Amino acid sequence: MELENLLNLVLLQQLNELNERHQENVRRRQLRDRTNPFEMTEELFIKYFRLSKDTTLQLINSLRPHLQSQRSTAVPVELKVLTALSFFGYGSYQRCVGCSYNLALHQTTVSKIIGEVSDAIVTNLLPQSVIFPRTEEQRNLVKERFYQQFAIPGVIGAIDCTHIAIVAPATNDPLRPGIAYYNRKGFYSINVQMICDANLKILDCNARFPGSSHDSAIWSLSSIKRYLQQNYNEDEVRSTWLIAFGVLKQRFRCLIKHRTLHYHPLRAGKIIYSCVVLHNMALTQNVPLPDDDVEPDPDMHQNGNCENESMYGHVDVLAEGRRIRSELIRRYFQ
């Protein structure tokens, strides 16, 4: 009899725990549904989610087939996308002040959502959004826009690298040891190479190299360089400067140095690629930059690993590049 009573007591306790868990899930769903972000003003929506309502709905519809879950308790696709956009824009798991749409999401859930959304963007949207001009017609269009805006002839892209801060990777990782990501500026990062057109649209992005990698090493291993060597004089690209980083980082502040991506390098790379795709979407849809206080990124005023050129034997190339740049400035801007 005592054993039977004990078993009944244990069973009753388990039933109570299951009921409490169910009620908590119901409360969380009700709390999530209480605030509809799409009822915000357009300006406030862009401030919180960095894209317009229409652009966000397009993004949701594009990702829905890849994020849909059959579980009744699953987080809705709309909430997944909005949560990821908020993180990309602010670089924090904490909800933005005055925005309670994701109040009921646990930090672990938010982290999982960021992974799901960034995977979906990289797999399904990156290949069709970030495209280097390959045809003669595409290249001529890019050249024409550069010439119209800057009066510089023959330019098919502006290239540069920027460091995106990440948390220190594990030192014992056999493929991506932490020391490889420690850059000369004194923090852990991914050295990201990007090429943009005259309208700041990003045509190519390479977020696979650790922070210790020299800019010229990334360029030398780039598939774009191999393509240009067969078709163009690469100085046409190397003699111009990339002007899109500031806009990219102002819209998606998770990329600012002080926000540091607390992810493994592979995941951090996918977050970077996702922000690039969303940056291009915002430009295509003419979404204005959020009306934020501009948070300066100290990395924007430092040029790659340029203090170390002599270590890599690129002094002559660097000097020639600077000579060409100075000549272009003298000819077209003075």
N, C-alpha and C positions, 0 to 999 in steps of 0.2 A: 504493500500500500504506500509506504513512504517513497519507494522508487517511482511509482506511478504518479504521485503528487509532484515529485521533483521534475519528472519529464513534462508534466502538464505546465508547470511553472516556467520551465525553459521554453516550451513551445509558445506560451502566452507572451513571454518577453520578446521572442523573435517576431511574433505577429505585430506587437506594438511598435517594434523598430521598423518593420516594413511599412506599417501605416504612417509612421512619422516621416519616413523617407518619401513616401508617395505625396503626403501633404506638402512637404518642402518643395518637391518638384512642381506641384501645382502652384504654390505661391510664387516660385521663381518664374514660371511661364506667365502668370498673371502680371507680375511686375514688369517683365520684358514687354508685354503687350500694352502696357499702360501709356507709354509714350511713343508716338509715331514721329520719327525724325523727318519724314517727308512733309509734315505739317509746319516745319520751321520755315522762316523766310529763306529765300535763295542765298542771301549773303551769309546768314548764320550757318546754313547747311554747308556752304563752301568752306567756311572757317573751321568747322568740325571735321569734315570728311574730305576736303581738298579737291573735290570734284563737284560739278553741278548735279542737280537732281536728275536731269535727263541723262547725263553721261553715266551716273551711278546706276540708273535703271538699265541702261544698255549693258554695263558691265555685269550686273546681276543676271540678266537674261543670257549673256554669253557664257557665264560660269555655272548656271543652274544645272545643266546636265552632268557636270563634273563634281558638283558639291551636294547633290540631292541625296538624302538618306531615307531609308524605308522605316526607320524607327520612329514611333509616335512621339518619343521624348526628345528627338534630335533638335538641335538648334536650327531654326529656319535659315534658309540660304541668304535671305535679305540681311539677317542679323550677322551672319558670318562675314559677309562682304563689308558691311558697315563697321564691324569690329576691326577687321584688318585695315580698312582705310584710316580709321582713327589712330591705330598704332603707327602706320606708315607716316601719318601726318604729324604725330606728336612724339613718337619714339618712347612711349610709356604705356604700361598696362593700366595705369590709373585712368579712370574716366575723366574727360575734360570737364571743367567747371561748368555747371548748369546743364550738362548733358547726361541724363540718367538712363538712356536706352539700354546700356549694357551693365547696369548696376548689379544685376543678378548673376552675372557670369563670373565664375571663379577664375583666378589667374591661370591655373593649369589649363582650363578650358580655352581661355583666350590664347594662350601659347599654342595649343593644338590647332585652333582655328587659323592662326597666322600661318602655320605650316601648311594646312590644307589649301588655303586661298592662294598662297604664293606658289605652291606646286601646280595648282590649276592654271594660274596665269602664265607661268613659265612654259608649261607643256602645251597649252592651247592658244595663247595669245602672243607670246614672244616671237615665234617664227613669222607671223604675219604683220607684226607691228614695228619691229626693229630690223630694217632691211637696207643694206648698203646698195647704192645704185649700180646695177650691172649692165644695163643696156645703154646704148649711145644716147637714146632719147632721155633716159633718166639722168645720166651724167650731165647732159647739156642743160637740163632744167635746173640742177643744183648749181652749175657754173653761172647761169644767168642770174639766179637769185643772189649769189655772192657778189657778182659784179654790180647789180642794181643797188645793193645795200652798202657795199664797202669799196666799190670801184676797183676791186682787185680781180684781174682776169685769171681764168684757168683753174679756179679752186673747186675741187669736188668734195671737200670736207675739211673741218677743223678738228684737230686731234690733241688730246692731252690726257694726263692721268691725275687721279685724285685719290687720297687715302680715306677709306671708310673705316672708322674705328670699330673693333670687335673686342669682346672679352678674350682674355688670354686662353688660347687652346691648350689642351693637355700636352705636356712636354714629352710624354711617351707615345704619342700618336705616331706610328711608323710611316704614315703617308703624309701627314700634315703636322709635324712637330711644332709646338708653340714658338720656339725660337725663330722659326722661319717667318713668322708673322710680326716679329718685333722690328719696327722700322727705325730709320736713323733719327726720326723726330722724337723717339722715346715712348711710343705707344704701339699697341698691337693693332694691325689693320690688314685690310685687303687693298692692294694697289689696283685701282680700277681704271682701265683705259676706255675712253669713249671717243667717238667721232660724231660730229653733228653737222647739220647744214646751216645755212644762213638764218633760218627761222627758228633755230635752237632745237629742232627735232633731232633726236638721237638716231643715227644710222647704224651704229655698231657699238656693242658693249662687251667688254671682256672683264669679268669679275672672278677669274680663276687663279690669280697670282697673289702670293702672300706679300705682306708689307715690305719685306726686305728686298723684294725684286726691284731691279733698276728699271726705270721707264724704258730705256733703250732695249733692255732684254725682253720686255713684254712685247715691244714693237717688232723686234727681230723674229719672234716666234708667232706673230700674228698672221692669220690666214689672209687678212686684208693686205698686208705688206706683200705677201707672195703674189697676190692678184695684181697689185699695182706695179710690181716689178715687171710683170709680163705686159702691162698695158700702158703704164704712165711713168713719168719721172716722179718718184716719191716726194721730191722736194715740194711739189705742188701741195701736198698735204702737210708735210712737216713744217712748212714755213708759215702756217697760220695758227691761230690760237683758239682754243675751245672756250666758248662763252656761255655754254649751257649749264655748267655745274651750279652756279649761283641760283638760277631759277629752279633747278631740280631739287637742291637742298632746301631752298626756302619753302617749296611746296611740301616736300616730304622730309621733315626734320629728324626722322629716325636716322638719316644719313649724316647728320651733323656730328662732328667729333665728340662733343660732350654728351651726346645721347647714347653712344657705345652700344652696338648690337650684341646682346647677351646670347649669342647662338654659336654653334659650331660653324666653321668657315663655309661648309657646303650650304647650310641653311641661310647663313648671312648672305651668301652670293645670290641665292634665289630671291631673298628680300630685295636686294639691290636691283636685280633684273625686273622684279615686279614694279618697283618704283619707276624704272625707266619706261616700261610699257605704259604705266598710268600717266607719266609725264607726257608721252607722245599723244595719248588720248586727250589729255587736257588741252594741248596745243591745237590738235585737230578740231576740237569742239569750241575753241576760243574761250576756255574757262579762265576767268581772271585769277590772279594770284590772291590767296587769302589776305585779308586786311589784318595782318599780324604785326607785332613788333618784330622787326628783323633781328634775328639772333645771329651774330657774326660767327663764321666758322674760320678759326685761325689757319686751317689747312689751305683755305682758298688763296692765301697770300704767300704760299710757299710753293716752290716749283719742284715737285717730284723729289728725286734723289740727286739733284744737280751738283751737290758738293762732292760727289764721289765719282765724277766722270773719269778722272785719271786712273782709277782702279780698274776701269773696264776698257781702256784704250780708245775712248771715243772723243778725245779732245779735239781732233781735227774735224770730225763730223759736227761736233757741237759748235765749234768756232765758225764753220761754214754756214750752219743753220742760223746762227746769230747774225752773220754778215748779210744773208739773204733777207732775214727779217728786218734788219735796219734799213736795207735798201728799199724794201717795200714801204716801210713807214715814211722814209724820206720822199719817195716818189708819189705816194698817194695820200699822205696825211699832212704834209707840210706845204 
